[in-house]
């Protein structure tokens, strides 16, 4: 069986050694980097299938690294692993291109389950769409695998969560999609925290699409959202 190539960015040697050895025992080929300044060169040389990225790193933080990774590798799954627990840090992680977020301390079983889940989702997306294939939304062109929304010559880069949310709305255009279904598909859990996140993301998507009055995201209270494209 072909091994999954994983770029692991962690500056704590003891933790890094344990995680690396555990991943290697589960059929992952691991390239471990401990310096933020060395991540992008390793990305180009190693060409990973997935990336596990710490936030607090020497020389460069994980958030800025994720932004650059997302520009270079639009569909590469990124899992943030960090000791930070503030809500704003979680939101920033998703905004800069992260697909998932795991707080320290964590179990290896949970990390591996999340990695396999993200890999499966990414492979399904890659099989279904060409990265240069656009979906028309009124006046806009949406590139799901590039995380881009274009209007004329203007290009807006989306976070991974924003792109996933917009894709669900587009797939259900002119139909109502249940709030719970969105939460389970995009966040994997319909808890209160994720529900509040969804409200924030819907507001953002509405703002991104405001230049086309024929597009509307209607909130159906207690049910979900109705995405109208005239």
Kinemage of the C-alpha trace (Angstrom):
@kinemage 1
@onewidth
@group {chain A} dominant
@subgroup {mainchain}
@vectorlist {calphas} color= white
{ca unk a 1} P 0.000 0.000 0.000
{ca unk a 2} L 1.349 3.425 -0.947
{ca unk a 3} L 2.200 5.578 2.045
{ca unk a 4} L 0.567 8.951 2.650
{ca unk a 5} L 3.167 11.727 2.538
{ca unk a 6} L 2.709 14.007 5.544
{ca unk a 7} L 4.531 17.268 6.241
{ca unk a 8} L 4.692 17.645 10.034
{ca unk a 9} L 5.684 21.053 11.418
{ca unk a 10} L 6.418 21.003 15.162
{ca unk a 11} L 9.171 22.689 17.216
{ca unk a 12} L 8.806 20.592 20.402
{ca unk a 13} L 11.349 17.753 19.934
{ca unk a 14} L 9.839 15.294 22.422
{ca unk a 15} L 6.278 15.667 21.143
{ca unk a 16} L 7.488 15.684 17.557
{ca unk a 17} L 9.357 12.399 17.998
{ca unk a 18} L 6.336 10.646 19.523
{ca unk a 19} L 3.914 11.875 16.859
{ca unk a 20} L 6.293 11.153 14.006
{ca unk a 21} L 6.976 7.591 15.132
{ca unk a 22} L 3.268 6.950 15.686
{ca unk a 23} L 2.394 8.227 12.220
{ca unk a 24} L 5.175 6.226 10.588
{ca unk a 25} L 3.827 3.080 12.281
{ca unk a 26} L 0.452 3.814 10.608
{ca unk a 27} L 1.762 3.891 7.018
{ca unk a 28} L 2.519 7.615 6.838
{ca unk a 29} L 5.758 8.857 5.293
{ca unk a 30} L 6.666 11.824 7.477
{ca unk a 31} L 8.835 14.843 6.760
{ca unk a 32} L 9.267 16.736 10.036
{ca unk a 33} L 10.272 20.397 10.137
{ca unk a 34} L 10.874 22.365 13.345
{ca unk a 35} L 11.666 25.834 11.927
{ca unk a 36} L 8.965 28.005 10.364
{ca unk a 37} L 11.422 29.413 7.837
{ca unk a 38} L 12.107 25.924 6.437
{ca unk a 39} L 8.513 24.836 5.841
{ca unk a 40} L 8.008 26.170 2.317
{ca unk a 41} L 11.271 24.721 0.941
{ca unk a 42} L 10.272 21.364 2.469
{ca unk a 43} L 6.827 21.701 0.881
{ca unk a 44} L 8.352 22.021 -2.589
{ca unk a 45} L 10.899 19.255 -2.090
{ca unk a 46} L 8.748 16.691 -0.258
{ca unk a 47} L 5.400 17.350 -2.067
{ca unk a 48} L 3.117 16.131 0.751
{ca unk a 49} L -0.426 14.786 0.551
{ca unk a 50} L -1.381 16.520 3.811
{ca unk a 51} L 0.160 18.941 6.309
{ca unk a 52} L 0.017 19.053 10.124
{ca unk a 53} L 1.063 22.529 11.185
{ca unk a 54} L 1.824 23.989 14.614
{ca unk a 55} L 1.018 27.682 15.138
{ca unk a 56} L 3.839 28.775 17.451
{ca unk a 57} L 7.102 28.245 15.562
{ca unk a 58} L 10.540 29.860 15.504
{ca unk a 59} L 11.128 32.471 12.769
{ca unk a 60} L 7.631 32.325 11.278
{ca unk a 61} L 4.148 31.588 12.630
{ca unk a 62} L 1.889 28.860 11.334
{ca unk a 63} L -0.894 31.224 10.239
{ca unk a 64} L 1.281 33.082 7.722
{ca unk a 65} L 2.765 29.782 6.533
{ca unk a 66} L -0.734 28.379 5.932
{ca unk a 67} L -1.684 31.400 3.832
{ca unk a 68} L 1.299 30.858 1.570
{ca unk a 69} L 0.765 27.094 1.389
{ca unk a 70} L -2.834 27.728 0.330
{ca unk a 71} L -1.671 30.020 -2.495
{ca unk a 72} L 0.833 27.437 -3.733
{ca unk a 73} L -1.221 24.277 -3.071
{ca unk a 74} L -4.947 25.169 -3.181
{ca unk a 75} L -6.239 21.691 -2.293
{ca unk a 76} L -3.579 20.501 0.167
{ca unk a 77} L -5.343 19.631 3.468
{ca unk a 78} L -3.949 21.526 6.476
{ca unk a 79} L -4.535 20.554 10.110
{ca unk a 80} L -3.512 23.119 12.718
{ca unk a 81} L -2.189 21.663 15.981
{ca unk a 82} L -1.629 24.149 18.794
{ca unk a 83} L -1.821 24.881 22.493
{ca unk a 84} L -3.769 28.066 21.763
{ca unk a 85} L -7.412 27.854 22.816
{ca unk a 86} L -8.864 31.313 22.191
{ca unk a 87} L -11.834 31.419 19.814
{ca unk a 88} L -10.162 34.088 17.668
{ca unk a 89} L -7.179 31.797 17.111
{ca unk a 90} L -9.447 28.984 15.926
{ca unk a 91} L -11.238 31.336 13.536
{ca unk a 92} L -7.951 32.740 12.280
{ca unk a 93} L -6.720 29.216 11.616
{ca unk a 94} L -9.679 28.524 9.337
{ca unk a 95} L -9.459 31.963 7.717
{ca unk a 96} L -5.819 31.440 6.752
{ca unk a 97} L -6.540 28.169 4.966
{ca unk a 98} L -6.775 25.482 7.634
{ca unk a 99} L -9.183 22.598 7.089
{ca unk a 100} L -9.181 21.360 10.671
{ca unk a 101} L -7.939 22.371 14.117
{ca unk a 102} L -6.700 20.164 16.952
{ca unk a 103} L -5.750 21.441 20.408
{ca unk a 104} L -2.869 20.048 22.463
{ca unk a 105} L -2.825 17.667 24.201
{ca unk a 106} L -4.488 15.362 21.697
{ca unk a 107} L -4.768 11.632 21.177
{ca unk a 108} L -3.025 9.991 18.233
{ca unk a 109} L -6.247 8.137 17.403
{ca unk a 110} L -8.112 11.421 17.005
{ca unk a 111} L -5.333 12.959 14.893
{ca unk a 112} L -5.176 9.929 12.579
{ca unk a 113} L -8.973 9.822 12.236
{ca unk a 114} L -9.021 13.490 11.250
{ca unk a 115} L -6.181 12.978 8.764
{ca unk a 116} L -7.946 10.091 7.029
{ca unk a 117} L -11.216 12.044 6.947
{ca unk a 118} L -9.572 15.066 5.325
{ca unk a 119} L -7.703 12.916 2.826
{ca unk a 120} L -10.943 11.209 1.783
{ca unk a 121} L -12.723 14.542 1.357
{ca unk a 122} L -9.852 15.988 -0.671
{ca unk a 123} L -9.614 12.950 -2.933
{ca unk a 124} L -13.348 13.120 -3.606
{ca unk a 125} L -13.087 16.781 -4.535
{ca unk a 126} L -10.112 16.199 -6.811
{ca unk a 127} L -11.902 13.384 -8.605
{ca unk a 128} L -15.034 15.449 -9.138
{ca unk a 129} L -13.546 18.722 -10.351
{ca unk a 130} L -10.680 20.114 -12.336
{ca unk a 131} L -8.891 22.881 -10.362
{ca unk a 132} L -9.558 25.302 -13.234
{ca unk a 133} L -13.244 24.407 -13.505
{ca unk a 134} L -15.552 27.241 -12.509
{ca unk a 135} L -19.124 27.155 -11.231
{ca unk a 136} L -21.285 30.060 -12.356
{ca unk a 137} L -23.175 31.900 -9.611
{ca unk a 138} L -25.027 34.790 -11.190
{ca unk a 139} L -22.373 37.358 -12.136
{ca unk a 140} L -19.691 35.413 -10.266
{ca unk a 141} L -17.389 32.531 -11.140
{ca unk a 142} L -16.600 30.214 -8.242
{ca unk a 143} L -13.506 27.971 -8.337
{ca unk a 144} L -14.064 25.448 -5.494
{ca unk a 145} L -10.622 23.827 -5.661
{ca unk a 146} L -8.771 27.133 -5.930
{ca unk a 147} L -10.851 28.692 -3.145
{ca unk a 148} L -11.549 31.666 -5.389
{ca unk a 149} L -14.613 33.790 -6.137
{ca unk a 150} L -14.258 36.004 -9.193
{ca unk a 151} L -16.263 38.944 -10.453
{ca unk a 152} L -14.857 40.379 -13.667
{ca unk a 153} L -11.170 40.991 -13.036
{ca unk a 154} L -11.567 40.921 -9.251
{ca unk a 155} L -10.472 37.780 -7.385
{ca unk a 156} L -11.405 37.047 -3.768
{ca unk a 157} L -9.508 34.273 -1.984
{ca unk a 158} L -11.736 32.173 0.254
{ca unk a 159} L -10.818 30.166 3.311
{ca unk a 160} L -11.309 26.392 3.129
{ca unk a 161} L -14.459 26.616 5.272
{ca unk a 162} L -15.878 29.483 3.208
{ca unk a 163} L -15.331 27.501 0.014
{ca unk a 164} L -16.944 24.376 1.479
{ca unk a 165} L -19.951 26.361 2.697
{ca unk a 166} L -20.427 28.140 -0.617
{ca unk a 167} L -20.138 24.840 -2.482
{ca unk a 168} L -22.966 23.344 -0.383
{ca unk a 169} L -25.162 26.387 -1.026
{ca unk a 170} L -24.442 26.246 -4.769
{ca unk a 171} L -25.193 22.516 -4.936
{ca unk a 172} L -28.561 23.273 -3.300
{ca unk a 173} L -29.358 26.479 -5.178
{ca unk a 174} L -33.057 27.370 -5.143
{ca unk a 175} L -33.623 24.703 -2.477
{ca unk a 176} L -33.513 24.850 1.311
{ca unk a 177} L -30.551 23.136 2.967
{ca unk a 178} L -30.832 22.215 6.636
{ca unk a 179} L -28.611 24.043 9.089
{ca unk a 180} L -27.665 20.767 10.791
{ca unk a 181} L -26.609 19.227 7.468
{ca unk a 182} L -24.286 22.174 6.782
{ca unk a 183} L -22.741 21.943 10.239
{ca unk a 184} L -22.088 18.212 9.926
{ca unk a 185} L -20.646 18.492 6.412
{ca unk a 186} L -18.436 21.541 6.985
{ca unk a 187} L -17.566 21.332 10.699
{ca unk a 188} L -18.254 17.687 11.462
{ca unk a 189} L -20.285 18.634 14.551
{ca unk a 190} L -23.455 20.669 15.156
{ca unk a 191} L -22.485 21.956 18.607
{ca unk a 192} L -23.207 25.499 19.816
{ca unk a 193} L -19.734 26.847 19.044
{ca unk a 194} L -19.848 25.627 15.433
{ca unk a 195} L -23.407 26.913 15.070
{ca unk a 196} L -22.244 30.415 15.975
{ca unk a 197} L -19.380 30.048 13.504
{ca unk a 198} L -21.881 29.195 10.780
{ca unk a 199} L -23.734 32.462 11.441
{ca unk a 200} L -20.485 34.380 10.966
{ca unk a 201} L -19.641 32.539 7.756
{ca unk a 202} L -23.108 33.052 6.252
{ca unk a 203} L -22.727 36.798 6.893
{ca unk a 204} L -19.359 36.742 5.124
{ca unk a 205} L -20.704 34.856 2.098
{ca unk a 206} L -23.605 37.297 1.811
{ca unk a 207} L -21.127 40.159 1.816
{ca unk a 208} L -18.942 38.501 -0.830
{ca unk a 209} L -21.958 38.118 -3.141
{ca unk a 210} L -23.493 41.545 -2.510
{ca unk a 211} L -22.642 42.958 -5.959
{ca unk a 212} L -25.245 40.722 -7.615
{ca unk a 213} L -28.749 41.658 -6.355
{ca unk a 214} L -30.198 38.519 -7.968
{ca unk a 215} L -28.372 36.377 -5.383
{ca unk a 216} L -29.888 35.957 -1.941
{ca unk a 217} L -29.263 33.700 1.043
{ca unk a 218} L -32.571 33.517 2.906
{ca unk a 219} L -32.557 32.349 6.519
{ca unk a 220} L -35.397 29.922 7.242
{ca unk a 221} L -35.658 30.214 11.018
{ca unk a 222} L -35.300 26.899 12.792
{ca unk a 223} L -34.607 25.070 9.518
{ca unk a 224} L -31.661 26.352 7.499
{ca unk a 225} L -30.920 28.443 4.414
{ca unk a 226} L -32.474 28.920 0.989
{ca unk a 227} L -29.923 29.983 -1.637
{ca unk a 228} L -31.613 31.923 -4.414
{ca unk a 229} L -29.861 32.694 -7.711
{ca unk a 230} L -32.115 34.679 -10.049
